[in-house]
Amino acid sequence: MLVGNNTVAKPFQLKVSNRKLIMNVLKKGGAFSIADISSVTGISRQTVTKAIDHFIATKIVVSIGKGDSTDSGGKKPVLFSLTPELKFMVILTRVRYFTISLYSLAAEAAIAATERIPIPIQGSFDDFLRLIRQKSSDFMSDQNIAEEVIYGISLIVPGVVEGNQVLRFNPFNKNWGQDIPIAEKMNKLFEKAKVIFIDNISRVAGIGTIRNSANRFQYSRVVTLYTFEGIAGCLFHQGELISLSSPIIGEFGHMLIDPDSSIICNCGCYGCFEALVSPVSIRNRIQSEPDLESFLTFVGKPLNEILFCDIVSGSDRGFVCCIDELARLASYFARVFYNIAVVYDPDIFVIEGYYACYNRLFEDAVRDQLSNSIIIPPSRYYRLESDATPLEELELSGAIYKLKEHFFSDDAIYY
């Protein structure tokens, strides 16, 4: 067998390479026989058997009984799967609450989760982390899970995260300060966890979108745009996240779209994208429109509950206040897409969250503005897509994927 630089693989290298190929089959989930794995990988049954014995000895794989006989009869094959004993925990924090979810190595879906737990912003950041620790301990106790079987913990936070270590900007409470060494603090609270990941909420949501629609995006350059109470996003190339050195890359919500605006952003600047398109800004702009009351009657909501999806519904019904506002919002999005395009030139923009419910009127307005640029050639076509999956599902999907990928990338499990 040839490896890098056309050199012949040594027996030990070949053994490790085979084990990784076999694990690639097992980590898809489900039960497999020796014959199944051999057929998929092209590795001999004898070699597969030895690799399975290795994984059983390290408690990563277990036998789960026998499968069905083949059409030609014979013994029922023994089936193997990843061990359900090894657990992962995802702590998903939002601006006002957090949840804790428990996952098994052998399954994609959470095996248990807490209800939403309010974040006590009146205390300190350390008080918040201590509450996370207390609720995590209570949760593990309720599930009869020993802390020793928790391989990794992923703490997902909004804000700017640098190097999976430091929370440069926190959106929870300005009094909590900035440049918080969050990974160091978590490691002290969860000393038995082998791995602790700190990641940005928009990044894991982007990974969730790409992983859930791999066939659609695997050959494209994609930008995901996470729209919730803040806006951020990710750059992907052929299904892989482009990891960049600066934590602020992807903070699309803080692009200055209108520096002369009187609307101030949480970051302290005026005219940031996320401030201009926030629900509060939308409500302020439409509050004096002549047909506002008719529109509010149509949606059955007071003004202080209006969101983008209501504007979309109103534009579909012909309300002028909504049509005008939709055009204004489309112009803001078009400016952001243009700024991204001249740097990365993606094939597809995918909107997640609040703005995933856009309509054809919005999409056409964005396209019209992009096509008016003399920089972008008329032949350049950008696809605009939406991912209507609930954000929490995307966030959890991306978070557990990253945790498991870290586990499977550890060479120690193959030696």
Secondary structure by P-SEA (a helix, b strand, c coil): ccccccccccaaaaaaaaaaaaaaaaaccccccaaaaaaaccccaaaaaaaaaaaaaacccccccccccccccccbbbbbcccccbbbbbbcccccbbbbbbbccccccccccccbbbbcccccaaaaaaaaaaaaaaaaaaaccccccccbbbbbbcccccccccccccccccccccccaaaaaaaaacccccbbbbbbaaaaaaaaaaaaacccccccbbbbbbbcccccccccccccccccccccccccccccccccccccccccccccccccccaaaaaaaaccccaaaaaaaaaccccccccaaaaaaaaaaccaaaaaaaaaaaaaaaaaaaaaaacccccbbbbccccccccaaaaaaaaaaaaacccccccbbbbbbbccccaaaaaaaaaaaaaaaaaaacccccc
